[in-house]
Amino acid sequence: MSGPRFAKVAEQIKVIIAQMLERRIKDPRLGFVTVTDVRITGDGREATVFYTVLGDADARAASAIALHSATGLLRSTVGKQLGLKFTPTLTFVLDAVEEEAAHIEEALARARELDAAVAAQAQGASYAGDADPYRRPEDDDDRDDGD
């Protein structure tokens, strides 16, 4: 996006599409769709609409088909409401935020389990040598006196 103007336009497109999906698009294939973000190219000719769908893979696939079939109506409504010289083409992309969040949660859970295992293993462990294996300056002074 280039500049604050396109940021405002993207936010307006997001609101318009969300309202249209809620009130006007009555496609039975359309599930519980949430528009998460809209990004516009630097020239303002293309808008990518990111969305999530509540449900399984079948609901996501059916919603993708319904959004694809409603793209023309949504684009014309965006053009009418915004009054732009050129209405950007709309591309709908399923937002992978939920899957990424689940993947991160799984990784954090594995890390917690491994940390707990290491802590349990370290609980009864003892040092192999001295508890403090580093030389101290006072140790060096004792050696110099002995020579």
N, C-alpha and C positions, 0 to 999 in steps of 0.2 A: 504494500500500500504506500502510496506517496502522499504524504501530507494529511493534515487533520480533516480536510474536506472529505476524502474518501473514507476516513474512519467514521465520520458522521453518516455518510451514505450507507456504509456497511451495516451500521447499527440500525438505521431505518429499514433497510432491506430485511434484516433479521426480524424486526418487529412485524413488518407487513406479512412476511411469509408465515410467521408463527400464528398471527391472527387468521390468515387465510386457511391454514391447516386446521385450526380449531373451529372456525365458523362456517366456511364456505365449501371446502373440499369434503365431499361425503362419500368417498371411495371406501367400500367395505374392506378392501385389502390394507388400508392405511391403519396401522396400529397406533400405539401411544408414542408419537414422535415428538421429540424435543429438539428444537434448533439450538445448537450450542455456540456456533460461531459463523461469521460470514467474512470472507477475505476477498478483496477486490484487487485485480491486477493494477499495475501502475498507470496504465492508460484508461482504466475504467471500463474496459470492454467485456471483461469476464468476471463473474462472481462465483466463488466456490462456497457452497452452503454445507456446513458440517452439521450432522444430526445424529441423535441416538434414538434407539427404539427399545422400549421395554418389552422383553420377551425373548423367545428362543431364536434360533437361526431361521426357522420358517417365517416368523413374524418380521424379521429383518429383511428377508428376501421379498416378501409380499409388500412391505412398505416401500422398498426400493423401487419396485415395479410401479406402485401407485404414484410415487413422487415423480418418476420419469414420465408417466402419462399426464401428470398435472403441470409439468414444467411450463408449457405454453401459456396456460391460464395464469400461473403465478408470475411469469415474466411480464405479461401484459398488465396485470394489476400493479406490479412494482413500477412499471413505466408510467401508468396513469397517475398513481399517487405521488411519485417523486417528481414528475415533470422534467426528466432529464432529456438532454438532446439525444443521447444514445442510451437505450436501456441495456444493461449488461446481460449477457447470456448467463443462465443459471446452470450450475453443475452441482448435483447433490452427491456428497461423499459421507459414507458412514464413519462417524467419529469413533476412533478406537480407544477412547479414554477409559472406558470401563474395563476392557481387556487388559490394557497396560496397568491399570490400578490393581487388578486381580493378580497380575504377574508380579508386580512389586510387593504386594502383600505376601504372596507365597515365598518370595526371596527373603523377605524380612522374617517370616516365621521360621524358615530353615536356618537363618543366621542366629536367631534366638535359641533354637534347639542346639546348634553347634556350640554356642557360647555356654549354654547350661552344661553340656557334656564336658567341655574343657574345664569349667569351674568345678564340676564334680570330681574330675580326674585330679585337679590340682589341690583339692581339699586334703587328701591324705598324703600328698607328696612331700618329700624332703630334699634338701639340696644334695647334689652329688659330691661336692667338695665343701669349701668354706662357704658360710652364708654370705660373706662379702668378699668376692674374689679380687677386688681391685686393690692395688697398692696405695698406701697413704704416705704423705710426706714424712710423718713420724717414723714409719717403717724404714724409709730410706736413711734417716738419720741414725737408726740403730745399726744398720749395716756398715755405715762409714766409720763408726766408732770401733768396730771389730777388726778392721784392717790394719 
